[in-house]
Amino acid sequence: MCPDGTYVAGSTCHMTPNGGYVGGKPAMAPNGNHVAGSDKSTTCPDGPYVSGSCHMTPNGRYVGD
């Protein structure tokens, strides 16, 4: 969990240029949002982009690998 209460994949929260957090080095997804840049961007079932595969968190949102 990051300082703003969001869950991210990975062990370290990194702040993106727009003030959000990702679990790795930030990279721009096709829709303009930031994802962790370790893998190819993927669209999850509820619409957001993540890096790698989609995984549901306890709060019902998806994160990537």
Buried (B, 14 or more C-beta within 10 A) or exposed (E): EBEEEBBBBBEEBBBBEEEBBBBBBBBBBEEEBBBBBBBEBBBBEEEBBBBBEBBEEEEEBBBBB
